[in-house]
Amino acid sequence: MPPDETPELHPDAAGWALGALDPDDAAAFETHLHDCAECQATVAGFEEMARALKSAAPAVEPPPDLESRTLAAVQFAVLEAKGETAAKAPQPTVMMAVPKQEVPTVASVRQAVTEAKAPVGIAEPSPPRMSRWWHWHWNFPVFSLAAALGAAAAAVVVVLANFGQGAGPALVSGTGPSVTTPLSATTAAKTFHVGGATGEATARQAGESWTYVLQVRGLRPLPGNGFYECWWSGPKSSPANRMFVSGGTFVVGKSGSATLTMTTGVDPRVFRRMKITVEQPGSGRLLGPTVLVGQSLT
Amino acid sequence: MSVTDEEDRSAAEEAELVAQIAAGDVGAPVTELYRRYGKRLFRFGVQMLGNNALAEEMVQDCFVRLWRSAGRYDPERANVGTFLFVIARSAALDLRKRPSSRELLPLEEVYTPPQFDHVEQVLDSLIMREALDTLTVAHRQVLRLAYDQDLTQSQIAERLGLPLGTVKTRVFHAMRALRAALDERGFHAA
């Protein structure tokens, strides 16, 4: 007989403690119990458990998005404590490709905390409202190629969260694998006096998209309306056939540091190469000089 | 590795996670602690507040408070789990006092915040739930029919299409397995 069929104590002890015996069985067991010290001890323990069982917590599960909302709540608290919001951080005013409402202000983060179903930093994939500058960029042949190759489908819902000076550690939401891309300065960086610049991007898959947290250090504010731009290049990108997707633009303050959160369909395992370029509106070039470059560690 | 060694290692890991949060890292350490405690805290919130939406808010508030107080955490005084539930209790009490919570709370309990004993009972109920979750489906099923639906063993046998003797032994072994699971968690019913 299998072990499950051979209780060494009275088989009705547990049922009696639970109040689950039928009346005849209960009466018979109580007669036995009166003279059986072993069963008395067993029943005492079982009775305590039976009482506690009645008050067992319900088997409720937290909603799956509570984790991301909790992280958003903490991020919001950090922003509030710093007295900083992305809206307060310096932004390129003319050439921003990001619709204003997608910049995570305190109000929008608060909304995310209380309402959002998406992880931190993921904006609703509404069609981007492009500035004239961006429109020009979009119509550029290389971008058309990228769009034709599906990069545009993965394109770019961008949330910039420039935390500015002393930006804290990265918070990358999402539940999938994370991919890191270390960035180091190029030779051209010295031209812009940022030869010591470094950076790192960490991407984590969140549903069908990827949330990137890009941290850069050692950059400098650019003169005029200059700004930095983050790009991914595709697996078959070459000087003759360039496949680039922009993640967004940013500026840095005097600290030279910034932390950006970007959500996109660009898979870092496919678009492995990332670069940060220096851009000047009206330069006529698609990509400005690259100051930081790196390849994802996959 | 003994159970105690493993517990010590886990406690040290969690203390380190809190230290990282105190140092300003609100990414991976928060995620890891959420994954370890989020479900329990949520259930705690449901028990304390009687409302899932408020429980979700309590969990979020709990981690924000953890970030704010992480610098004051002393691993010599309490483990991280205890620290979190003390925070959660405070967050739940504040939510109960909040006027805007009242429409979500059971009316008769709005003005009677739970006392410490109640919190202890809630924690016990969470441990009981976790212990129940470790049982086999068959064991959990017979216990649930007995304690939740107040069925007798013959009614359970009829419901499940099993011989009465099988139900009796299954109930017996379910209770024994439950006791073992509770013992592992240091739970002793009062």
Boltz contact constraints between the chains, C-beta under 6 A:
constraints:
  - contact:
      token1: [A, 4]
      token2: [B, 173]
      max_distance: 6.0
  - contact:
      token1: [A, 5]
      token2: [B, 169]
      max_distance: 6.0
  - contact:
      token1: [A, 7]
      token2: [B, 169]
      max_distance: 6.0
  - contact:
      token1: [A, 7]
      token2: [B, 172]
      max_distance: 6.0
  - contact:
      token1: [A, 11]
      token2: [B, 168]
      max_distance: 6.0
  - contact:
      token1: [A, 11]
      token2: [B, 169]
      max_distance: 6.0
  - contact:
      token1: [A, 11]
      token2: [B, 172]
      max_distance: 6.0
  - contact:
      token1: [A, 14]
      token2: [B, 171]
      max_distance: 6.0
  - contact:
      token1: [A, 14]
      token2: [B, 172]
      max_distance: 6.0
  - contact:
      token1: [A, 14]
      token2: [B, 175]
      max_distance: 6.0
  - contact:
      token1: [A, 15]
      token2: [B, 153]
      max_distance: 6.0
  - contact:
      token1: [A, 15]
      token2: [B, 171]
      max_distance: 6.0
  - contact:
      token1: [A, 18]
      token2: [B, 146]
      max_distance: 6.0
  - contact:
      token1: [A, 20]
      token2: [B, 146]
      max_distance: 6.0
  - contact:
      token1: [A, 20]
      token2: [B, 152]
      max_distance: 6.0
  - contact:
      token1: [A, 20]
      token2: [B, 153]
      max_distance: 6.0
  - contact:
      token1: [A, 22]
      token2: [B, 152]
      max_distance: 6.0
  - contact:
      token1: [A, 22]
      token2: [B, 154]
      max_distance: 6.0
  - contact:
      token1: [A, 46]
      token2: [B, 175]
      max_distance: 6.0
  - contact:
      token1: [A, 48]
      token2: [B, 189]
      max_distance: 6.0
  - contact:
      token1: [A, 49]
      token2: [B, 189]
      max_distance: 6.0
  - contact:
      token1: [A, 52]
      token2: [B, 128]
      max_distance: 6.0
  - contact:
      token1: [A, 52]
      token2: [B, 189]
      max_distance: 6.0
  - contact:
      token1: [A, 53]
      token2: [B, 147]
      max_distance: 6.0
  - contact:
      token1: [A, 54]
      token2: [B, 147]
      max_distance: 6.0
  - contact:
      token1: [A, 55]
      token2: [B, 125]
      max_distance: 6.0
  - contact:
      token1: [A, 56]
      token2: [B, 125]
      max_distance: 6.0
  - contact:
      token1: [A, 56]
      token2: [B, 128]
      max_distance: 6.0
  - contact:
      token1: [A, 56]
      token2: [B, 129]
      max_distance: 6.0
  - contact:
      token1: [A, 56]
      token2: [B, 132]
      max_distance: 6.0
  - contact:
      token1: [A, 57]
      token2: [B, 43]
      max_distance: 6.0
  - contact:
      token1: [A, 57]
      token2: [B, 47]
      max_distance: 6.0
  - contact:
      token1: [A, 57]
      token2: [B, 125]
      max_distance: 6.0
  - contact:
      token1: [A, 57]
      token2: [B, 126]
      max_distance: 6.0
  - contact:
      token1: [A, 57]
      token2: [B, 129]
      max_distance: 6.0
  - contact:
      token1: [A, 60]
      token2: [B, 46]
      max_distance: 6.0
  - contact:
      token1: [A, 62]
      token2: [B, 38]
      max_distance: 6.0
  - contact:
      token1: [A, 62]
      token2: [B, 39]
      max_distance: 6.0
  - contact:
      token1: [A, 62]
      token2: [B, 42]
      max_distance: 6.0
  - contact:
      token1: [A, 66]
      token2: [B, 56]
      max_distance: 6.0
  - contact:
      token1: [A, 67]
      token2: [B, 34]
      max_distance: 6.0
  - contact:
      token1: [A, 70]
      token2: [B, 34]
      max_distance: 6.0
  - contact:
      token1: [A, 70]
      token2: [B, 59]
      max_distance: 6.0
  - contact:
      token1: [A, 70]
      token2: [B, 60]
      max_distance: 6.0
  - contact:
      token1: [A, 70]
      token2: [B, 63]
      max_distance: 6.0
  - contact:
      token1: [A, 73]
      token2: [B, 60]
      max_distance: 6.0
  - contact:
      token1: [A, 73]
      token2: [B, 64]
      max_distance: 6.0
  - contact:
      token1: [A, 74]
      token2: [B, 26]
      max_distance: 6.0
  - contact:
      token1: [A, 74]
      token2: [B, 30]
      max_distance: 6.0
  - contact:
      token1: [A, 74]
      token2: [B, 63]
      max_distance: 6.0
  - contact:
      token1: [A, 74]
      token2: [B, 64]
      max_distance: 6.0
  - contact:
      token1: [A, 74]
      token2: [B, 67]
      max_distance: 6.0
  - contact:
      token1: [A, 77]
      token2: [B, 64]
      max_distance: 6.0
  - contact:
      token1: [A, 78]
      token2: [B, 26]
      max_distance: 6.0
  - contact:
      token1: [A, 168]
      token2: [B, 24]
      max_distance: 6.0
  - contact:
      token1: [A, 169]
      token2: [B, 25]
      max_distance: 6.0
  - contact:
      token1: [A, 169]
      token2: [B, 27]
      max_distance: 6.0
  - contact:
      token1: [A, 170]
      token2: [B, 27]
      max_distance: 6.0
  - contact:
      token1: [A, 171]
      token2: [B, 26]
      max_distance: 6.0
  - contact:
      token1: [A, 171]
      token2: [B, 27]
      max_distance: 6.0
